[in-house]
């Protein structure tokens, strides 16, 4: 017991030791708060991507793939509830008589939505798409102003006086100043056989009427995609493929078995597209696999931040090492008195080791408590700072969020605590070992 008493007494009489505790506290707090933000952000991004994706997608289909046999093969699987075919192409959208605006030097990433004229054109059957994905809810999103909503949600892509319609993401529609009923021109291209047998690119322009806006929770999807009727896109770009398909969206009955279902569907697609040339045609992926690279980039950023914050903890540990080493030097006479009174080298080591562990434990506990409270009330803190300084620490609109995300992982808290305690123990051991090796006679002389 005297060892702990002496350790606490030494710490209280040397306020400089609070620097070491503060360093541990700040590093633990940062590890908890920053990782909680990124974990919550990753969860929100996954929800956003999920809301704009089918359960399973069949894509990278060859040009000669046909919808009818593929649909039949996919529906044979017991977990497939419905399917919807898509044609996917590229194009640029502009007003009649105007050239598309030049893209900015640094366009926004898929996280925020495209701000470039190049986009994906999805040719869909609106009724089938609504049965398989959240297409219907995308048109009814409450954030869409009334004047930009689709007039007939049951037939959103029905022709307007013989002119085909197009659905545009809300942000792109507002950014370009378009309104429902405006005429736009889709510029694209298709490969055409030349007299010499070569393939040449033929420009295709398609005049469309804006049917209205759609909005998912995934800004990248909204900014980079537009919808037109499947038959309109097929007639304009794929006239020689009446039963052609480039992508198939699949809705499953049991979302918990998507991986197993995707594996079975991959085999079914391979059988349909088998041409006996040992080549694999078509790729079947779950929504998570299809967006794996995008989600992995966010996860990678979280991992990099962990490394940076751990470096802060190491820096705090060196600060604690310096203060403990100074204390051992200052307490040379006390060490001599302790040994003269019968304290063993192990006892002296335990006194100074207890000093370091007390500093570490206090920093860890306070850091965990403060970090958890900060994480829980991040949105309130953001609003207060915004009110007091007009500085927005976390601009929600940029990330399409309602509040600052937060996800506290108990396992991560335990890992942080264990890591900090381990670092504190290692750092405390060196000064304690030095104290235990002091010669009693030299220590009593104060040298």
C-alpha positions, 0 to 999 in steps of 0.5 A: 500500500505504501508504494501507491501512497508514495506514487500518488504523493510524488505525482501531486507534488509535481504538477508537471506530471499533468502534462503526461496525463494530458497528452494521453488524455488528448490522444485517447480522446482524438482516437475515440472521436475521429474514429467514431466520426469516420465509423458513423460516416462509413455507415451512412455512406453504406446506407446511401449506396444501398438506397441507390442500388439493387440487391444484386447486379448482373453487368459487364454483359457482352453485346450479344447478350439477350434479355429473355434467356437471362431473365428465365435463368435468373428467375429460376433461383428461389431467392430471386423475387424480381428482375429489371433490365437496363441499357447503360450508355454514356452521353452529355446533356445540354440545352438545344443549340448550346454546347455542353459546359466545359468540365471544371479542372477538378470535378467532384468525386462520386461521393458528392455527385458529378459536376461534369457534362459526362454522365451515364444514361440508363434505359429502363422500364420504369414499372420493372425498375420500381419493383426491383429498386427504390425507383418509386421513392426516388421520385417521391423524395420530399426534398424535391420541390413541387414544381420539379416533381414528376407529374405522373409517377406511375408513368414517369417516362411516358412520351410527351406529345411523341417526344421522349422524356428524361429524369435528371438528378435534383442537384444537376437539374437545379445547378443547370437551371432546368425545369420540368417540361424543358427540352434538352439534347442528349449527345452520345455515340454508337459504333457503326460498320463502315464499308471497309469492314471497320467500326466507326463512331457515329454521333447520335443526338436525342431530343428529350423533355425533362420529366422531372427530378429524382433524388436518392440519398447517394449524391454520386448516383444522382449527379452521374446518372439520368433515366430514359425509357428503355425502348427510346434508348434501344432504338437510338443506340442499339437498333440491331438488338431488340432483345439486348440487355447490358445490365440486370437489377435483381431483387432478392427475397432474403437479403441475408443470403445475397452472397450465396445467391450471387454465386448461384446466379453467376453460374446460371449466367455463365451457362446461358452465355456459354459459347464454348470458348472458355471465356467468362461473360457477365459479372454478378455482384451484390450491391456491396461488391459492386461499390466495394472500391468506393466503400474501401476508399472511405475505410482506407481513410479511416485506417490512415487517420488511425495511424496518424492519431497513434503517432500522437499517442506515441508523442504523448508517451515520450512526454510522459517518459521525460517527466518521469525521468525528471522525477526519478532524478529529483527523487534521488535522495528519497530513493536512498531513504527508502532503501535505507529503511528496507525497501528492496529494488523491486519495491522502488521499481514498483513505486515509480512504475505506479506513478507512470501507470497512475498517470496513464490510467487517469489519462485513459479513463478521462480520455474515454469519457470525454471522447464518448461524450464528445462523440454523442454530442457532436451535432450539438457541438457543431451547431454551437460553434456555428452559432458562436463563430459562423464556422461550420466544422462539418458541412453536412450538405457536402456529404448529403447528411442530416447531422454529424454521423457517429458510431461508437464501437465498444471493441474499439474503445477497449483496443484504445484503452489497451493500447494506451495502457501498454504504451504507458507501461512500457514508457513507465518501466524505463524510469522505474528500472533506473530508480531501482538500480540506484546505489543506496549510498550514492542516493543518500548523498543526493548524487 
